[in-house]
Amino acid sequence: MPFSQGQIIFSIFFILVFGSGLTWAYRKDIKRQPKYAKGSLFILIAIITMFILFRALNIVIS
């Protein structure tokens, strides 16, 4: 089912605003409690790697 232009614009806007809010909150938290942010970059890289591997596997299987 194709998306309408309005739905695409809304989703792009939502992702940008939500991502900005998350980034702002994370930066604010990391200043207050840096010990809880240790290793978060490793987790982010692991999630992105898993997503890429899943996507590649999906392309190979299809």
mmCIF file of the N, C-alpha and C atoms, coordinates in Angstrom:
data_MODEL
# 
_entry.id   MODEL 
# 
loop_
_atom_site.group_PDB 
_atom_site.id 
_atom_site.type_symbol 
_atom_site.label_atom_id 
_atom_site.label_alt_id 
_atom_site.label_comp_id 
_atom_site.label_asym_id 
_atom_site.label_entity_id 
_atom_site.label_seq_id 
_atom_site.pdbx_PDB_ins_code 
_atom_site.Cartn_x 
_atom_site.Cartn_y 
_atom_site.Cartn_z 
_atom_site.occupancy 
_atom_site.B_iso_or_equiv 
_atom_site.pdbx_formal_charge 
_atom_site.auth_seq_id 
_atom_site.auth_comp_id 
_atom_site.auth_asym_id 
_atom_site.auth_atom_id 
_atom_site.pdbx_PDB_model_num 
ATOM 1   N N  . MET A 1 1  ? 0.845  -1.180  0.000  1.00 0.00 ? 1  MET A N  1 
ATOM 2   C CA . MET A 1 1  ? 0.000  0.000   0.000  1.00 0.00 ? 1  MET A CA 1 
ATOM 3   C C  . MET A 1 1  ? 0.892  1.246   0.000  1.00 0.00 ? 1  MET A C  1 
ATOM 4   N N  . PRO A 1 2  ? 0.818  2.055   -1.016 1.00 0.00 ? 2  PRO A N  1 
ATOM 5   C CA . PRO A 1 2  ? 1.663  3.251   -1.078 1.00 0.00 ? 2  PRO A CA 1 
ATOM 6   C C  . PRO A 1 2  ? 1.193  4.319   -0.080 1.00 0.00 ? 2  PRO A C  1 
ATOM 7   N N  . PHE A 1 3  ? 2.143  5.103   0.367  1.00 0.00 ? 3  PHE A N  1 
ATOM 8   C CA . PHE A 1 3  ? 1.845  6.182   1.301  1.00 0.00 ? 3  PHE A CA 1 
ATOM 9   C C  . PHE A 1 3  ? 1.530  7.462   0.531  1.00 0.00 ? 3  PHE A C  1 
ATOM 10  N N  . SER A 1 4  ? 0.657  8.264   1.092  1.00 0.00 ? 4  SER A N  1 
ATOM 11  C CA . SER A 1 4  ? 0.353  9.556   0.464  1.00 0.00 ? 4  SER A CA 1 
ATOM 12  C C  . SER A 1 4  ? 1.492  10.529  0.778  1.00 0.00 ? 4  SER A C  1 
ATOM 13  N N  . GLN A 1 5  ? 1.538  11.619  0.044  1.00 0.00 ? 5  GLN A N  1 
ATOM 14  C CA . GLN A 1 5  ? 2.593  12.607  0.248  1.00 0.00 ? 5  GLN A CA 1 
ATOM 15  C C  . GLN A 1 5  ? 2.505  13.214  1.646  1.00 0.00 ? 5  GLN A C  1 
ATOM 16  N N  . GLY A 1 6  ? 1.292  13.413  2.142  1.00 0.00 ? 6  GLY A N  1 
ATOM 17  C CA . GLY A 1 6  ? 1.115  13.954  3.486  1.00 0.00 ? 6  GLY A CA 1 
ATOM 18  C C  . GLY A 1 6  ? 1.642  13.017  4.561  1.00 0.00 ? 6  GLY A C  1 
ATOM 19  N N  . GLN A 1 7  ? 1.438  11.709  4.376  1.00 0.00 ? 7  GLN A N  1 
ATOM 20  C CA . GLN A 1 7  ? 1.941  10.736  5.343  1.00 0.00 ? 7  GLN A CA 1 
ATOM 21  C C  . GLN A 1 7  ? 3.468  10.698  5.345  1.00 0.00 ? 7  GLN A C  1 
ATOM 22  N N  . ILE A 1 8  ? 4.060  10.814  4.169  1.00 0.00 ? 8  ILE A N  1 
ATOM 23  C CA . ILE A 1 8  ? 5.519  10.809  4.075  1.00 0.00 ? 8  ILE A CA 1 
ATOM 24  C C  . ILE A 1 8  ? 6.094  12.054  4.737  1.00 0.00 ? 8  ILE A C  1 
ATOM 25  N N  . ILE A 1 9  ? 5.501  13.208  4.476  1.00 0.00 ? 9  ILE A N  1 
ATOM 26  C CA . ILE A 1 9  ? 5.971  14.456  5.093  1.00 0.00 ? 9  ILE A CA 1 
ATOM 27  C C  . ILE A 1 9  ? 5.832  14.380  6.611  1.00 0.00 ? 9  ILE A C  1 
ATOM 28  N N  . PHE A 1 10 ? 4.700  13.866  7.087  1.00 0.00 ? 10 PHE A N  1 
ATOM 29  C CA . PHE A 1 10 ? 4.492  13.737  8.531  1.00 0.00 ? 10 PHE A CA 1 
ATOM 30  C C  . PHE A 1 10 ? 5.526  12.803  9.148  1.00 0.00 ? 10 PHE A C  1 
ATOM 31  N N  . SER A 1 11 ? 5.800  11.671  8.501  1.00 0.00 ? 11 SER A N  1 
ATOM 32  C CA . SER A 1 11 ? 6.750  10.718  9.079  1.00 0.00 ? 11 SER A CA 1 
ATOM 33  C C  . SER A 1 11 ? 8.162  11.298  9.122  1.00 0.00 ? 11 SER A C  1 
ATOM 34  N N  . ILE A 1 12 ? 8.561  12.018  8.071  1.00 0.00 ? 12 ILE A N  1 
ATOM 35  C CA . ILE A 1 12 ? 9.884  12.645  8.074  1.00 0.00 ? 12 ILE A CA 1 
ATOM 36  C C  . ILE A 1 12 ? 9.968  13.694  9.182  1.00 0.00 ? 12 ILE A C  1 
ATOM 37  N N  . PHE A 1 13 ? 8.940  14.523  9.300  1.00 0.00 ? 13 PHE A N  1 
ATOM 38  C CA . PHE A 1 13 ? 8.897  15.544  10.345 1.00 0.00 ? 13 PHE A CA 1 
ATOM 39  C C  . PHE A 1 13 ? 8.931  14.899  11.732 1.00 0.00 ? 13 PHE A C  1 
ATOM 40  N N  . PHE A 1 14 ? 8.160  13.843  11.926 1.00 0.00 ? 14 PHE A N  1 
ATOM 41  C CA . PHE A 1 14 ? 8.106  13.150  13.215 1.00 0.00 ? 14 PHE A CA 1 
ATOM 42  C C  . PHE A 1 14 ? 9.472  12.575  13.573 1.00 0.00 ? 14 PHE A C  1 
ATOM 43  N N  . ILE A 1 15 ? 10.128 11.930  12.619 1.00 0.00 ? 15 ILE A N  1 
ATOM 44  C CA . ILE A 1 15 ? 11.438 11.329  12.881 1.00 0.00 ? 15 ILE A CA 1 
ATOM 45  C C  . ILE A 1 15 ? 12.454 12.399  13.253 1.00 0.00 ? 15 ILE A C  1 
ATOM 46  N N  . LEU A 1 16 ? 12.431 13.527  12.533 1.00 0.00 ? 16 LEU A N  1 
ATOM 47  C CA . LEU A 1 16 ? 13.376 14.610  12.837 1.00 0.00 ? 16 LEU A CA 1 
ATOM 48  C C  . LEU A 1 16 ? 13.135 15.209  14.219 1.00 0.00 ? 16 LEU A C  1 
ATOM 49  N N  . VAL A 1 17 ? 11.885 15.479  14.549 1.00 0.00 ? 17 VAL A N  1 
ATOM 50  C CA . VAL A 1 17 ? 11.573 16.083  15.851 1.00 0.00 ? 17 VAL A CA 1 
ATOM 51  C C  . VAL A 1 17 ? 11.837 15.095  16.990 1.00 0.00 ? 17 VAL A C  1 
ATOM 52  N N  . PHE A 1 18 ? 11.422 13.845  16.806 1.00 0.00 ? 18 PHE A N  1 
ATOM 53  C CA . PHE A 1 18 ? 11.627 12.833  17.837 1.00 0.00 ? 18 PHE A CA 1 
ATOM 54  C C  . PHE A 1 18 ? 13.122 12.581  18.050 1.00 0.00 ? 18 PHE A C  1 
ATOM 55  N N  . GLY A 1 19 ? 13.876 12.465  16.960 1.00 0.00 ? 19 GLY A N  1 
ATOM 56  C CA . GLY A 1 19 ? 15.321 12.259  17.064 1.00 0.00 ? 19 GLY A CA 1 
ATOM 57  C C  . GLY A 1 19 ? 16.016 13.435  17.739 1.00 0.00 ? 19 GLY A C  1 
ATOM 58  N N  . SER A 1 20 ? 15.578 14.650  17.411 1.00 0.00 ? 20 SER A N  1 
ATOM 59  C CA . SER A 1 20 ? 16.146 15.834  18.051 1.00 0.00 ? 20 SER A CA 1 
ATOM 60  C C  . SER A 1 20 ? 15.847 15.843  19.548 1.00 0.00 ? 20 SER A C  1 
ATOM 61  N N  . GLY A 1 21 ? 14.634 15.485  19.901 1.00 0.00 ? 21 GLY A N  1 
ATOM 62  C CA . GLY A 1 21 ? 14.262 15.421  21.316 1.00 0.00 ? 21 GLY A CA 1 
ATOM 63  C C  . GLY A 1 21 ? 15.061 14.380  22.072 1.00 0.00 ? 21 GLY A C  1 
ATOM 64  N N  . LEU A 1 22 ? 15.244 13.220  21.455 1.00 0.00 ? 22 LEU A N  1 
ATOM 65  C CA . LEU A 1 22 ? 16.047 12.175  22.093 1.00 0.00 ? 22 LEU A CA 1 
ATOM 66  C C  . LEU A 1 22 ? 17.493 12.612  22.275 1.00 0.00 ? 22 LEU A C  1 
ATOM 67  N N  . THR A 1 23 ? 18.054 13.236  21.244 1.00 0.00 ? 23 THR A N  1 
ATOM 68  C CA . THR A 1 23 ? 19.430 13.703  21.319 1.00 0.00 ? 23 THR A CA 1 
ATOM 69  C C  . THR A 1 23 ? 19.589 14.757  22.404 1.00 0.00 ? 23 THR A C  1 
ATOM 70  N N  . TRP A 1 24 ? 18.652 15.693  22.458 1.00 0.00 ? 24 TRP A N  1 
ATOM 71  C CA . TRP A 1 24 ? 18.701 16.738  23.477 1.00 0.00 ? 24 TRP A CA 1 
ATOM 72  C C  . TRP A 1 24 ? 18.625 16.134  24.884 1.00 0.00 ? 24 TRP A C  1 
ATOM 73  N N  . ALA A 1 25 ? 17.705 15.201  25.087 1.00 0.00 ? 25 ALA A N  1 
ATOM 74  C CA . ALA A 1 25 ? 17.546 14.578  26.405 1.00 0.00 ? 25 ALA A CA 1 
ATOM 75  C C  . ALA A 1 25 ? 18.781 13.759  26.782 1.00 0.00 ? 25 ALA A C  1 
ATOM 76  N N  . TYR A 1 26 ? 19.345 13.049  25.800 1.00 0.00 ? 26 TYR A N  1 
ATOM 77  C CA . TYR A 1 26 ? 20.534 12.237  26.070 1.00 0.00 ? 26 TYR A CA 1 
ATOM 78  C C  . TYR A 1 26 ? 21.714 13.122  26.458 1.00 0.00 ? 26 TYR A C  1 
ATOM 79  N N  . ARG A 1 27 ? 21.917 14.204  25.724 1.00 0.00 ? 27 ARG A N  1 
ATOM 80  C CA . ARG A 1 27 ? 23.032 15.114  26.034 1.00 0.00 ? 27 ARG A CA 1 
ATOM 81  C C  . ARG A 1 27 ? 22.852 15.754  27.407 1.00 0.00 ? 27 ARG A C  1 
ATOM 82  N N  . LYS A 1 28 ? 21.622 16.049  27.757 1.00 0.00 ? 28 LYS A N  1 
ATOM 83  C CA . LYS A 1 28 ? 21.333 16.635  29.060 1.00 0.00 ? 28 LYS A CA 1 
ATOM 84  C C  . LYS A 1 28 ? 21.609 15.613  30.177 1.00 0.00 ? 28 LYS A C  1 
ATOM 85  N N  . ASP A 1 29 ? 21.205 14.367  29.944 1.00 0.00 ? 29 ASP A N  1 
ATOM 86  C CA . ASP A 1 29 ? 21.418 13.307  30.933 1.00 0.00 ? 29 ASP A CA 1 
ATOM 87  C C  . ASP A 1 29 ? 22.886 12.941  31.090 1.00 0.00 ? 29 ASP A C  1 
ATOM 88  N N  . ILE A 1 30 ? 23.613 12.909  29.994 1.00 0.00 ? 30 ILE A N  1 
ATOM 89  C CA . ILE A 1 30 ? 25.014 12.481  30.061 1.00 0.00 ? 30 ILE A CA 1 
ATOM 90  C C  . ILE A 1 30 ? 25.846 13.460  30.885 1.00 0.00 ? 30 ILE A C  1 
ATOM 91  N N  . LYS A 1 31 ? 25.439 14.718  30.913 1.00 0.00 ? 31 LYS A N  1 
ATOM 92  C CA . LYS A 1 31 ? 26.152 15.697  31.733 1.00 0.00 ? 31 LYS A CA 1 
ATOM 93  C C  . LYS A 1 31 ? 25.889 15.463  33.223 1.00 0.00 ? 31 LYS A C  1 
ATOM 94  N N  . ARG A 1 32 ? 24.674 15.037  33.537 1.00 0.00 ? 32 ARG A N  1 
ATOM 95  C CA . ARG A 1 32 ? 24.317 14.822  34.943 1.00 0.00 ? 32 ARG A CA 1 
ATOM 96  C C  . ARG A 1 32 ? 24.815 13.488  35.477 1.00 0.00 ? 32 ARG A C  1 
ATOM 97  N N  . GLN A 1 33 ? 24.733 12.433  34.651 1.00 0.00 ? 33 GLN A N  1 
ATOM 98  C CA . GLN A 1 33 ? 25.082 11.092  35.113 1.00 0.00 ? 33 GLN A CA 1 
ATOM 99  C C  . GLN A 1 33 ? 25.944 10.371  34.075 1.00 0.00 ? 33 GLN A C  1 
ATOM 100 N N  . PRO A 1 34 ? 27.204 10.742  33.978 1.00 0.00 ? 34 PRO A N  1 
ATOM 101 C CA . PRO A 1 34 ? 28.058 10.160  32.937 1.00 0.00 ? 34 PRO A CA 1 
ATOM 102 C C  . PRO A 1 34 ? 28.346 8.670   33.121 1.00 0.00 ? 34 PRO A C  1 
ATOM 103 N N  . LYS A 1 35 ? 28.261 8.160   34.342 1.00 0.00 ? 35 LYS A N  1 
ATOM 104 C CA . LYS A 1 35 ? 28.595 6.741   34.541 1.00 0.00 ? 35 LYS A CA 1 
ATOM 105 C C  . LYS A 1 35 ? 27.558 5.822   33.898 1.00 0.00 ? 35 LYS A C  1 
ATOM 106 N N  . TYR A 1 36 ? 26.318 6.270   33.740 1.00 0.00 ? 36 TYR A N  1 
ATOM 107 C CA . TYR A 1 36 ? 25.287 5.440   33.116 1.00 0.00 ? 36 TYR A CA 1 
ATOM 108 C C  . TYR A 1 36 ? 25.385 5.438   31.599 1.00 0.00 ? 36 TYR A C  1 
ATOM 109 N N  . ALA A 1 37 ? 26.126 6.377   31.031 1.00 0.00 ? 37 ALA A N  1 
ATOM 110 C CA . ALA A 1 37 ? 26.264 6.473   29.578 1.00 0.00 ? 37 ALA A CA 1 
ATOM 111 C C  . ALA A 1 37 ? 27.462 5.678   29.061 1.00 0.00 ? 37 ALA A C  1 
ATOM 112 N N  . LYS A 1 38 ? 28.242 5.103   29.954 1.00 0.00 ? 38 LYS A N  1 
ATOM 113 C CA . LYS A 1 38 ? 29.404 4.320   29.535 1.00 0.00 ? 38 LYS A CA 1 
ATOM 114 C C  . LYS A 1 38 ? 28.946 3.127   28.705 1.00 0.00 ? 38 LYS A C  1 
ATOM 115 N N  . GLY A 1 39 ? 29.575 2.946   27.553 1.00 0.00 ? 39 GLY A N  1 
ATOM 116 C CA . GLY A 1 39 ? 29.252 1.801   26.704 1.00 0.00 ? 39 GLY A CA 1 
ATOM 117 C C  . GLY A 1 39 ? 28.059 2.019   25.794 1.00 0.00 ? 39 GLY A C  1 
ATOM 118 N N  . SER A 1 40 ? 27.452 3.185   25.843 1.00 0.00 ? 40 SER A N  1 
ATOM 119 C CA . SER A 1 40 ? 26.265 3.413   25.015 1.00 0.00 ? 40 SER A CA 1 
ATOM 120 C C  . SER A 1 40 ? 26.618 3.486   23.530 1.00 0.00 ? 40 SER A C  1 
ATOM 121 N N  . LEU A 1 41 ? 27.822 3.938   23.217 1.00 0.00 ? 41 LEU A N  1 
ATOM 122 C CA . LEU A 1 41 ? 28.245 3.969   21.813 1.00 0.00 ? 41 LEU A CA 1 
ATOM 123 C C  . LEU A 1 41 ? 28.366 2.546   21.268 1.00 0.00 ? 41 LEU A C  1 
ATOM 124 N N  . PHE A 1 42 ? 28.883 1.643   22.073 1.00 0.00 ? 42 PHE A N  1 
ATOM 125 C CA . PHE A 1 42 ? 28.991 0.238   21.666 1.00 0.00 ? 42 PHE A CA 1 
ATOM 126 C C  . PHE A 1 42 ? 27.606 -0.355  21.390 1.00 0.00 ? 42 PHE A C  1 
ATOM 127 N N  . ILE A 1 43 ? 26.642 -0.040  22.231 1.00 0.00 ? 43 ILE A N  1 
ATOM 128 C CA . ILE A 1 43 ? 25.271 -0.535  22.041 1.00 0.00 ? 43 ILE A CA 1 
ATOM 129 C C  . ILE A 1 43 ? 24.684 0.015   20.746 1.00 0.00 ? 43 ILE A C  1 
ATOM 130 N N  . LEU A 1 44 ? 24.893 1.302   20.488 1.00 0.00 ? 44 LEU A N  1 
ATOM 131 C CA . LEU A 1 44 ? 24.398 1.917   19.264 1.00 0.00 ? 44 LEU A CA 1 
ATOM 132 C C  . LEU A 1 44 ? 25.008 1.254   18.037 1.00 0.00 ? 44 LEU A C  1 
ATOM 133 N N  . ILE A 1 45 ? 26.304 1.019   18.052 1.00 0.00 ? 45 ILE A N  1 
ATOM 134 C CA . ILE A 1 45 ? 26.971 0.358   16.922 1.00 0.00 ? 45 ILE A CA 1 
ATOM 135 C C  . ILE A 1 45 ? 26.444 -1.060  16.748 1.00 0.00 ? 45 ILE A C  1 
ATOM 136 N N  . ALA A 1 46 ? 26.211 -1.767  17.843 1.00 0.00 ? 46 ALA A N  1 
ATOM 137 C CA . ALA A 1 46 ? 25.679 -3.130  17.761 1.00 0.00 ? 46 ALA A CA 1 
ATOM 138 C C  . ALA A 1 46 ? 24.275 -3.133  17.152 1.00 0.00 ? 46 ALA A C  1 
ATOM 139 N N  . ILE A 1 47 ? 23.438 -2.200  17.536 1.00 0.00 ? 47 ILE A N  1 
ATOM 140 C CA . ILE A 1 47 ? 22.073 -2.131  16.992 1.00 0.00 ? 47 ILE A CA 1 
ATOM 141 C C  . ILE A 1 47 ? 22.110 -1.815  15.501 1.00 0.00 ? 47 ILE A C  1 
ATOM 142 N N  . ILE A 1 48 ? 22.941 -0.864  15.110 1.00 0.00 ? 48 ILE A N  1 
ATOM 143 C CA . ILE A 1 48 ? 23.045 -0.513  13.688 1.00 0.00 ? 48 ILE A CA 1 
ATOM 144 C C  . ILE A 1 48 ? 23.590 -1.682  12.882 1.00 0.00 ? 48 ILE A C  1 
ATOM 145 N N  . THR A 1 49 ? 24.585 -2.389  13.424 1.00 0.00 ? 49 THR A N  1 
ATOM 146 C CA . THR A 1 49 ? 25.143 -3.556  12.748 1.00 0.00 ? 49 THR A CA 1 
ATOM 147 C C  . THR A 1 49 ? 24.091 -4.652  12.579 1.00 0.00 ? 49 THR A C  1 
ATOM 148 N N  . MET A 1 50 ? 23.318 -4.900  13.615 1.00 0.00 ? 50 MET A N  1 
ATOM 149 C CA . MET A 1 50 ? 22.264 -5.920  13.523 1.00 0.00 ? 50 MET A CA 1 
ATOM 150 C C  . MET A 1 50 ? 21.218 -5.532  12.482 1.00 0.00 ? 50 MET A C  1 
ATOM 151 N N  . PHE A 1 51 ? 20.874 -4.260  12.430 1.00 0.00 ? 51 PHE A N  1 
ATOM 152 C CA . PHE A 1 51 ? 19.908 -3.792  11.442 1.00 0.00 ? 51 PHE A CA 1 
ATOM 153 C C  . PHE A 1 51 ? 20.450 -3.998  10.027 1.00 0.00 ? 51 PHE A C  1 
ATOM 154 N N  . ILE A 1 52 ? 21.718 -3.655  9.804  1.00 0.00 ? 52 ILE A N  1 
ATOM 155 C CA . ILE A 1 52 ? 22.327 -3.826  8.481  1.00 0.00 ? 52 ILE A CA 1 
ATOM 156 C C  . ILE A 1 52 ? 22.401 -5.301  8.106  1.00 0.00 ? 52 ILE A C  1 
ATOM 157 N N  . LEU A 1 53 ? 22.786 -6.146  9.047  1.00 0.00 ? 53 LEU A N  1 
ATOM 158 C CA . LEU A 1 53 ? 22.845 -7.585  8.766  1.00 0.00 ? 53 LEU A CA 1 
ATOM 159 C C  . LEU A 1 53 ? 21.459 -8.154  8.461  1.00 0.00 ? 53 LEU A C  1 
ATOM 160 N N  . PHE A 1 54 ? 20.459 -7.735  9.202  1.00 0.00 ? 54 PHE A N  1 
ATOM 161 C CA . PHE A 1 54 ? 19.092 -8.190  8.952  1.00 0.00 ? 54 PHE A CA 1 
ATOM 162 C C  . PHE A 1 54 ? 18.633 -7.749  7.573  1.00 0.00 ? 54 PHE A C  1 
ATOM 163 N N  . ARG A 1 55 ? 18.927 -6.513  7.230  1.00 0.00 ? 55 ARG A N  1 
ATOM 164 C CA . ARG A 1 55 ? 18.530 -5.970  5.920  1.00 0.00 ? 55 ARG A CA 1 
ATOM 165 C C  . ARG A 1 55 ? 19.242 -6.720  4.797  1.00 0.00 ? 55 ARG A C  1 
ATOM 166 N N  . ALA A 1 56 ? 20.543 -6.992  4.964  1.00 0.00 ? 56 ALA A N  1 
ATOM 167 C CA . ALA A 1 56 ? 21.298 -7.720  3.952  1.00 0.00 ? 56 ALA A CA 1 
ATOM 168 C C  . ALA A 1 56 ? 20.766 -9.143  3.789  1.00 0.00 ? 56 ALA A C  1 
ATOM 169 N N  . LEU A 1 57 ? 20.461 -9.791  4.889  1.00 0.00 ? 57 LEU A N  1 
ATOM 170 C CA . LEU A 1 57 ? 19.904 -11.137 4.839  1.00 0.00 ? 57 LEU A CA 1 
ATOM 171 C C  . LEU A 1 57 ? 18.547 -11.136 4.154  1.00 0.00 ? 57 LEU A C  1 
ATOM 172 N N  . ASN A 1 58 ? 17.751 -10.139 4.430  1.00 0.00 ? 58 ASN A N  1 
ATOM 173 C CA . ASN A 1 58 ? 16.441 -10.002 3.809  1.00 0.00 ? 58 ASN A CA 1 
ATOM 174 C C  . ASN A 1 58 ? 16.570 -9.840  2.291  1.00 0.00 ? 58 ASN A C  1 
ATOM 175 N N  . ILE A 1 59 ? 17.552 -9.061  1.846  1.00 0.00 ? 59 ILE A N  1 
ATOM 176 C CA . ILE A 1 59 ? 17.775 -8.850  0.408  1.00 0.00 ? 59 ILE A CA 1 
ATOM 177 C C  . ILE A 1 59 ? 18.263 -10.138 -0.253 1.00 0.00 ? 59 ILE A C  1 
ATOM 178 N N  . VAL A 1 60 ? 19.155 -10.851 0.416  1.00 0.00 ? 60 VAL A N  1 
ATOM 179 C CA . VAL A 1 60 ? 19.699 -12.095 -0.143 1.00 0.00 ? 60 VAL A CA 1 
ATOM 180 C C  . VAL A 1 60 ? 18.605 -13.147 -0.272 1.00 0.00 ? 60 VAL A C  1 
ATOM 181 N N  . ILE A 1 61 ? 17.760 -13.253 0.725  1.00 0.00 ? 61 ILE A N  1 
ATOM 182 C CA . ILE A 1 61 ? 16.700 -14.273 0.712  1.00 0.00 ? 61 ILE A CA 1 
ATOM 183 C C  . ILE A 1 61 ? 15.638 -13.961 -0.340 1.00 0.00 ? 61 ILE A C  1 
ATOM 184 N N  . SER A 1 62 ? 15.318 -12.687 -0.532 1.00 0.00 ? 62 SER A N  1 
ATOM 185 C CA . SER A 1 62 ? 14.249 -12.308 -1.475 1.00 0.00 ? 62 SER A CA 1 
ATOM 186 C C  . SER A 1 62 ? 14.653 -12.467 -2.914 1.00 0.00 ? 62 SER A C  1 
# 
